[in-house]
Amino acid sequence: EANITRLGPWSHFTDPYTRTYLLDFNDPLFQEIGSAFIEEVTSEFGSDHIYNCDTFNEMTPASSDPEYLRSVGVAVYSAISKADPDAIWVMQGWLFYSDQSFWRTAQAEALLTSVPTGRLLVLDLASEVAPQYSRLQSYFGQPFIFCMLHNFGGVDGLFGNVDVLLKNYEDARNFPNVTMVGTGLTPEGINQNYVMYDFMNELGWRPAAPQVSSWAADYASRRYGSNDGRLGQAWNLLMRSVYNNTVNTVNHGQYVIVKRPKLNLQPDKLWYSVSDVVAAWDLLVSVVQDKNQGLNIESQQIYQEYGANQSPPSPLRKKTIANKKITKQEILHKSIRLFKRSTVDGDVEAGDDDASGGEKMKLDTLSQLLQRTEAANFKEREVSEGEVDWRLIGDNMAVLVEHEDDDEEGENHKYVNNEYEQHKLERKIKLENSNYMQDEGLFAGSVEEEDDVRSRKEKINTEGVMETRYKSVTDQATFQHDLVDVTRQILQVVGGEMALTLITNYNNQVLLALQESHHLLQVILTDLDLLLGSSPDFLLGRWLEDAASWATNEKERDQYIFNALNQISLWGPTGEIHDYAIKQWSGLITNYIKPRWEFFSETLETSLEQGKPFNEEQFNWDLFTLVEDPFTKETNVTYPTDPQGNTTEIVVGLYNKYRPVFDSRLLQVMEKRYQKHLRAFSKTAMKRKRKIIKRKRGRQHIVTAAEN
């Protein structure tokens, strides 16, 4: 009989989805099956003599005895090399990071040295933040590749570790007798944060680390085909902030706005200054709004060495009127006085002085709502929250609210309020016979400037029959992607704050304020879906279309679509690792994330109305059975596979609507949270450093005592 054992459970999964059966490495069948498998694969596909085999990836071996681990390595390589004598075994080095308590020096050395030197290639999987080669003596002589993991689950959200990456890469290059043979990318998901992969891929070709500010300016020029200084400046702001996590934040993209709702949600950890991201947003939108923008017209290099010799730009601020400090009772009193909700149709209404009957409020009160709850969340602030100018959305709150209407045939159509027309830019480049046409003042440059551009940019293709035509920066797919992504980040921040405000209002037991924050959060999520739906890169429909394309019959199609939906939501039959691969995609927001918050908000409102405590366990089960699980099984729902609406017009509308909030105290609140995170990280790092020093001193003491 074969010697077969079962591994332990993985994550939160239960049988039959975990506890894999494992044939013992020293069983004779292991060699027979292993080599037969390699022979079958190579006969079908050929071979480049490189074979990936991860023996204990997030699985604990049966024994920590070095001799046992050495026999495992010998058995694996023997089975591979029996079928291909030139084989090179490629192993992910994740096990050495994820289970360091098991893979100590002796255990790692036993496994790594069981294979002839040069026949085992290790992928140091997360070298950009947690390289393992240094603690394992450059993998005891085995070659390794310095890899950037960066992303878990293919989640969205601007994120990177530029400075940490550069330092760790330079350390690797200078490590004594280093066996690094290359650089690699090992993300769990792609199609996000392109700048980090562009940056990483350059390092292996450079003799020295680049200056990030100069690199960012060059990146913007290459990415958009323009030398507009604002683009380089925007990327410098992003590279020094959201792409420069230096506090070792574990980022799985599970931000408040996309997580499963619960009462004890904590604010998203900030490793960056939100002010920088807002300033970058300002610059990108200004390129869209600027009537004097021109294609590839060189502008002054105002971004030269930005960040190295310039102070951060001060965000535009409106004057605020400082109010006296207010008590919690006064805050709650304002909640009741400023907000009303119709008991007939549920429409949010303004105060008595501003509205009557069923008239919908202009929704310019998000400012006061957030203002009231900031006091509860940040009591330590030096200045009263009454000083905040919380005019987040003002009269534009209803501008981008998406409506649905059924026509006579029952088909559902979506449209945008006519108010949004006031934000539209009736400016679009028309290329006709290589002549740049002016449309509503998009190009206000002189004729001489345009002639100069044409003289420099007109090119003939190899056949000499067609002139190359150039699009404006705003029409570039790369620019539109980044414009959507940065705007998405802004709404992610605003939405997260509103979700926390909702929870605070429940904890304060103010029903009217809770209902108001519920409504405003739904508006933000609607806007987010509208934004994402304008880009081909953030569509749930394309994800499902790709999955279905592999099916050969309807049954397979349904299964593949179910798998695709489950993976980005519950990931498991009952949500074993729910939200691990959550996405910010149009369709997923509207049909999954938004309904979750809707159900959560309604449950909280019922709790206050009936005077009963919130039952989280019951809520989670109801949410799963009524919202989450049905979403994964709705395999016949059709989602758009093509973008809807004009990206730049939508972004400008959202900018006019949401930008004012960042002229308020919110930036100071965010900065305070950021600094608090920095202090906590510094404190933890100092404790860790003391422990290391203490441990080293203890070892030195033992060695000295032994010598004596």
N, C-alpha and C positions, 0 to 999 in steps of 0.2 A: 504494500500500500504506500501511496505517496505521503510524504510528510507535509501536510497542509495545515496552516494555522490561520487565525483571523486577527486582523489588526483591530485596534481600538476604534471607538467612534470618532468621526471628524466633525468639528464645529457642533452645530445643534441638530444635525441630521440623525435619524434613527433608521433601523432596518426597514426596507432593504436598500436604503440609499447610502449606507456607510458600512464600516467594518469589513473591508475588502479581504477576500481570501488570498493568502500568500503561500506560494510553493517555497519550501525551505531552500535556501541557496545551495546547500550542500547535498540536496537530494539528487541522485543521478538523473532524474527526469529534467532537472533544471537545465543541465547542459544540452540534453537532447532537444527539449522544446525551444530553448533560447536560440540555439544555432539554426534549427529548422525555421524559426520565425525570420531570422535575418536572411536566410537563403531565399525564402519565399518573397520577401519584400524586394530584395535586390533583383530577383529574376523578373519581377513585374515592372520595377521602376528604374533599375540600374543603381549605381552607387557612386557617391563621391567620397566614400570611406569614412564618413562622419556619422556617428550614431548617438542620438540622445537617449539617455537612460537615467531616470531619477529614482533611485532606490528608496529613499526615505524623505521625500518631500512632504513636510508636515505630517510625518508618520514616525513614531518612535520605534527604533529597532528592538528586537527581543532581548538583547543583552548589550551592556556597555563595555563588556570585556574587549580590549583591543584586539586580541587574537580572533575573536568571533568576527569583528568588523573587518579585519584583514582578510579573513576567509570569504567574506561577502564580496569584497572588491575583486579578489582573485576569481571567484566564480562568475561574476558578471562579465568581466573582461574576457575570460576564457571562452565563454559561450559566444561572445561577439567575434572574437578573433579566430575562433574555429571556422566560422563561415567566411570571414574576411581577414586574412593575415595582416592587411594594411589598415585595419580599423583604428579609428580614434574615437574614444568614448568622450562624449560631451555631457557634462553634469552641471545642473543648476546649483549654485552655491547658496541658495536660499536656506537650506537646512542649517547651515553654519550660523546664520543670523537668527532665524526664527526659534531655534532651540539651542541656544548657547549653553544652557545649563547641562545639556547632554553632551554636545559636541565640544568638549574641552580639548586641550592640546593633544593629549594621548589618543583620544578617540578619533579626532580628525586626521592625525598623522597616520594612524593604522589604516584607515580607509584610503587616504590619498596616495600613500606610498606602496599600496598593494599592486598598483599598476605601473608598468615600466615608464620611466620618466619620458614625457613627451607624447605618451599615448592616452593621456587623460587631459582634457581641456575643461577648465572650470569657468563658469560664468559667474563672476562676482556680481550678483544680481542687482544689488542696490548700492553700488560703489559711491554714487553721488552724495549719499547721506550716511551710509553705514558700511564702509568697506571692511571686508573680513581678512583680506590677504595679510594685513599688517600683524594681526594677532596670531596668524597661522603660518608665519615665516614664509610668506609668498607661496603659500600652498605647498610648502616642503619641496620646492623645485618644479612642481607641475606648472605649465603655462596657464595663464588666466586672462580673461578679457574684462576690462574695466567697463561696467555697464551702468546705465541710468534706468532705473525702474520707473520712477516719477509718478505713474498713475495706477490707481487701483480700480478695477471694475469698469474702466472706460467712462468714468464720471466726468461731468462738466464742472467748470469753475476755473478761473484764472489762478495758476499756481506754478511755482518753480523755486529752485534753490541755487541761483546763479553763483553767488559768492562761495557758498559751501561746496558746490560742484567744482569750481575752479581750484579751490584750496586742496580738496581731496585728490583731484587729478594731478596737480603739481606734486603733491606728497607722494603719489604713486610713482610718478616718473623719477623722483629723486630717492626712492626707497632703495636701500643697499641690496644689491643682487636681485633686483626685482625681476619677476618672470612675466610681467605684463606683455602681451603680444598684440593688443589692439583695444579698440573701444566698441561698445555695442549699445543697443537700445532694447530694453526688456519690459515695456509697459504692458499692463493687462488689457489696455484698450487704446485705440488710436483715434485719429480725427478730433483732436483737441490740443490746445496749447502748442501749436505748430512751432512757435518761436523757440521753445526749449529743445526740440529735436533738431532744429536747424543749428542751434548753438552747439549742442553736444556733438553733432556730426562733424563740425569743423575742427574740434579740438585735436583729433588724431592727425590732422594735416598741418597743424601749426607748430613751429618750433618753440613758441612761448604763448602764454595765456594772453588773449586779446584784452584791450581796454574796453570795458563794457559800454561806456558812453559812446565811444567812436563806433563800436560794433553795432549798437542799436540804431544809430543814425544811418549807417550803411545798410542795415537790414531793412529799414523803412524804405530807403531808396530802391533797393532791389525788389522788395515785395510789391511796391505800388508803381514802380517805374516813374517816380517823381522825386524831385529834390526839394519839395515844399518843406521848409524848415519845421513847420508845425508837426509834421508826421514823425520826424526824427525826435523832436522834443517829447511828443506823446509816448513814444516807445522808450525813451530814457526814463520817463516817469514810471512806466509800468515795470521796466526791468529793475529799477531800484526799490520797488515797493512790493507789488503782488507776486512778482517773479523772483523775489530775493528773500525767501524765508530763511532766516538765520537762527531761528529758535527751535528747530527740530519739531515743528508741529506735525503730528500724524494727520495727514489730510486724505480722507477717503471720499471727499466731495459730498458728504452727507450733511448738507447745510440745513439750517432750521426750516427753510421754506419747502424743502423736498423730503424731509424726514416724516416718518409716521408720527402724527401728533400725540403729545402726551403733556401732562401738567408740569413735569419737572424738566422740560427742555431748557437747555442752557444756551446763552448767546454763542454764536459762532466765534471760535478763537480767531483773533486777528494777529497775523504776523506782519502786517503791513499798515502803512498810513493810508486810510481811506481818502484823505485829501489828495494824495498823488493820483489815485485812480480817477477821482472826480475831475482833477485838472487835465488828465489825459483825455477823458471823455469830452471835456470842453474843447480841446484842441481838435479832436477828430470831427466833432459836430461843426466846428467853425469852418473846416474845410468844405463841408457840405453847404453851409450857409453863405460862405463868402462869395459875393457876386463877382469878385475880381480874380477868382481862381482860374488858372490857366494850365493847360496840359504841359507837364515837363518843363515849365518855365523856371529857370533856376532862381531861387530866392536867396536872401541873405541867410547865411548859415547861423541862425540865431541859437541853434541848439549845440553849437560847438562846445564840446567837453561839458555838456549840461550835467549838472549834479556834482561835477568835480570842482567847479569854481563859481557856481551860482547857488543862491539860496533857493529853497523850495518856493514855488509860486504861492502867494497867499490867495486862498479861495475868495471869490467875490462874495462880499457880505452886504446884506441890507442892514440898515440901522435898526436896532431893537430898543424897546423901551424897558428899562430895568424895573421890575416889579419887586415889591417886598416879598420876603420869603413866605411861602404859603404852607399851611399845615395839611396833614393828610385829610382831616375832616373837610377843609375848604376844597381840596381836590375832589373829594367824593361829591361834595355839594355842587361843584361845577359840572360834574358828570351828569347829574340829574337835571340841572338847569339848562345846559347847553344842548342836550340831545333828547330827541323824541323819536319814537317809532310808531307808525300807524298800526293800530290793532286790527284794522280791516284788511288792508292789502299788503302789509309788511313793508311799504316804502319808507325809507328813512326820510324824516322831515326835519326842517330847520326849526329853530326856536320860535316862540310865539311872535316875536318881533319881525321875523324874516320870512315866514311862510304861513299859509293857511290851508285848511282842508287837506286834500291829497296831493298838494303840490310837492314835487320832489325837491329836496334841498340841493343846492349847488355843490355840495360835498366839499366845501372849503374849510371843513372843520377837522380834518385829519390832523392839522397842526395842534389844535387844543387837545385832541384825544391823546396823541403821543406825549404832549407836554405833561399831561396829568400823570401819566404812568412812569415817566422818566424819574420822577422824584422817588418812587418806590424802588426802582432798579439801581439808582446811583445816588444813594443818600450821602455819600462821602464827598460829593462835588462841592467846591468852594462857593460857587455862584448858584443862586436860586434858579430852579427850573422855570420860574416865572419869567426869566429873562429871555427864554428861547423864543425865537420867531419861527414858529412851526408852520409857516404857510407852505406846506409841501406841494400841494397840487392846486389849491385855490379854485378859481372858477373853471379850470380845465379838467377837473376830476372826471366829469362825465364825457369828455371829448372822445376818448378812445374806447369807451365801453362798447363791446361787441354785442350785437343783437342777433337774434335768430327769428326768422319768420317763415311760416309755412305757406307755400303757394297753393293754388287750387288743386294741383296734382299731388300734393303731399310731400313734395320735395323740399328739403331744408336748405335755405340760403343764408349766408352771413353777409352782413354789411356793416358799415361804420357810420356813425352819426354824421350828419351834414356839417356839424360844427367843426369837424376835423378838416374840412376843406380850407379853413382859414390858415391852417399850418402847412398846406401843400406848397412845395416848391415847383412852380411851373417852369422848371429849367432843365433842359436835357440837351446834351450835345448831339448835333446832327452832323453826321459825316457824309458828305456827298461830293464825290469827285475830289477827294482830298482837301476840300475847303471846310474850314471850321465855321459853322453857322452859329450865330448868337441867338440864344433863345431866352427871352425875358431877362436879359442882362447877366446870364451865367458867366460869359466871358466879357469883361469890360476892358480888356487890354486893348492897346492901340493896334491899328492895322499893321504898323511896322513890327510890333511884337509878334503878331500872328505870322507875318511873312517870314520873320526870323526863325520862328519855331518850325515852319514848314521847310525852310531851306535846310535846317539842320536835321529834321526828322524824316523827310521824304526818302524812301528807299525803294528800289526796284527788286523784285524777287529774282531768283536765278533764271527764270524764263523771260524776265523783262516784260511781263504783261500786266502786273497788278502792283499798285502802290500799297505800301503797308499803311494801314489805318490805325489811328491811335484813339483809344478811349480816354475819357477824363478819369481822374483818380477815383471819383465817386462811382463810376461805372465798372471799376475793376472788381472782379469776383473776390479777390483777396481783401480789398478794402471793405467791401460790404460784409464779408464774413467777420472781420475784426470789429467793424462798427456794431454789428449785432451782438457779438460776444462781449464787448465792453459794456454795452447797454444792458445786456442780460445780467452782467455782474452787478450793475447798479440796482436793478430791480430785485436781484437776489438779496442784496443788503437791505433795501427798503422793505421787501416782503418779510424778511426775517424779523425785522424790528416790529412790524405790524403784528406778526404772529405772536411774538412775545408780549406785545401790548394787549392782545386779546386774552392771553393767559393771566396777565396781571389784573385785568379788569374782572375776570372771573374770581380770582383770589380776593379781590377787594369787594366782591359781591355787589357789583354795580351792573344791573341787568342792561340798562339803556346803553351804557358805554360798551358793554360786551357785544350787544347787537350791532352797534355802530362799527366797532373794529372788525367784527365778522363780515359786515358788508364791504368795508374798505379792503380787507384782505382778498375777498373775492374779485374785486375790481383790479387789484394789482396782478393777481394771477391771470385774469382775463387779458390784461395788457401784455403780460409776459408771453402768453400763448400767441397773441397777435404778432408780437415782435418776432418770435421764433418761426412762426409760420411764413414769414416773408423771405426766409433763407432756405436754400436747398440742403443746407448742412445740419439743420435742426428739426427734421421731419420724422415723426414716428412712421409715417406711411412708407418711406423709403426703406426703413429697417425691416418692416414686415413684407414689403414687396420682394426684397432680396431673399428673405427666408422662404417665402412661398415659391420662388423661382426654382428651387431645388427639388420640388415635389414632382412625382410622376403620376399621382392620382389625388383625389379629393381627401382621402383619409390621411395621406402623408402631408398634404397641404395644411389641414387643420392641426396636425401634430406639430409641424414646424412653426406655425404661427403661434400656437400655444406656448411652445418652448421660448420663442422670441419675446413674447409678452411676459412670461413668467420670469425670465432671466433679468429683465430690467425693472422688476417690481418685487415680487415675493421671493424669487429664487429658492424654490423648494415647494413641496406640496402644501405646507402650512406656514410658509414665510420663515423658514429656518434661518436664512441670512438676508432678510428683507432689507431693501434699500441699498444693498452692497453695490449694485451696479445701476443705481437710479440715474436717470438722465433728465436734463432740462430740454425737452423736445416738445414741439407743438403736437398736440394730440395726447401725449402723455400728461401734460399739464391739465388740459381740459377734461380728460376722461379718467384720470387717476389721482393726481396730486390735488387738484382743486376739489373734487368730491370728497376726498379724505378730510380736508380742512372744513368743508361744509358740514359733514356729518359730525365732526368733533365740535364745531361751534354750536350746532343745534343741540347736541347732547349737553353741553355746558349750560346753554340757555334753559333747557328743560330742568336741569339740576337746580338752578336758581329759582325758577318759577315754582317748582314743586317743593323746594326746601329740602331736597335730598342730596346727600354727598355724591360726588362723582365716583363711580365704580370703574376703575381703570381696567380691571380684568374683564369685566363684562363688556366694556366699550371695545377693547381689542378684539374680542370674539365677534361682536356685532359688526365691527368695521371689516373684519376679514370676510365674514359670510355675506355681507350686504354690498360691500364696495370692492375690496381688493381681489378676492377670489373670482367673482363674476367678471371682473375686467380681464383676467387672464384667459377666460373661457369664451369670450366674445370674439370668436375667430372669424366671424362674417362681417364685422364692422369695417367699413371702408374709410381710410384716412387719406388725406391729400398726399400725393407724391410729387406735386409741383408747388413751388412757392406761391403764396397768395399775397397780393399787395405790393406796393413799392417800398423797398427797405428804407431808403433815405427819407422818404416822406414820413413813414411811420416813426423812425428814430427821432426826427425833428419834433414831431408831435409829442412823443414821450419825453423828450428833453425839455420842452416848454412846460410840460406837466409835472415832471418830477425833479428837475434841477433845483428849484427853489428850496427844497428841504435841506440841501447841502449848503445853503447860505445861512443856515440856522445853527443852533447849538448842537445839532446832531454830530457835526464834525468833531466838536470838542468831546462829546460823549464817546465817539468812536476812538478818538485819540487817547482818551483816558483808558479805555478798555485795552487798546494796543499797548500802552505803557505798562498797564497792570500785568499783561501777559509777559512782557519782557522781564519785568521784575521777578515774576514767578519762575520763569525759565532760568534767570541768572542765579536765583537762590538754589534751585535744584541742581544746576551745574556746579555751583560751589560746593554743595554737599557731596556730590559725586566725586569731585576732585579731592576733597578731604579724605574720603574713603579710600581712594586709590593711593594717595600718599601714605595713609596709615597702613594700608596693606603692604606697600613696598617696604616701609620701615620695619614692619613685622618680619618680612622675609629676610631683610638684611640682618636683623637681630638673630634669626635662626641660623643663618649662614655663619655669622661671627661666632655664635656659641658653639657651633659644630667644629669650627676651625680651632677654637681654644680647647 
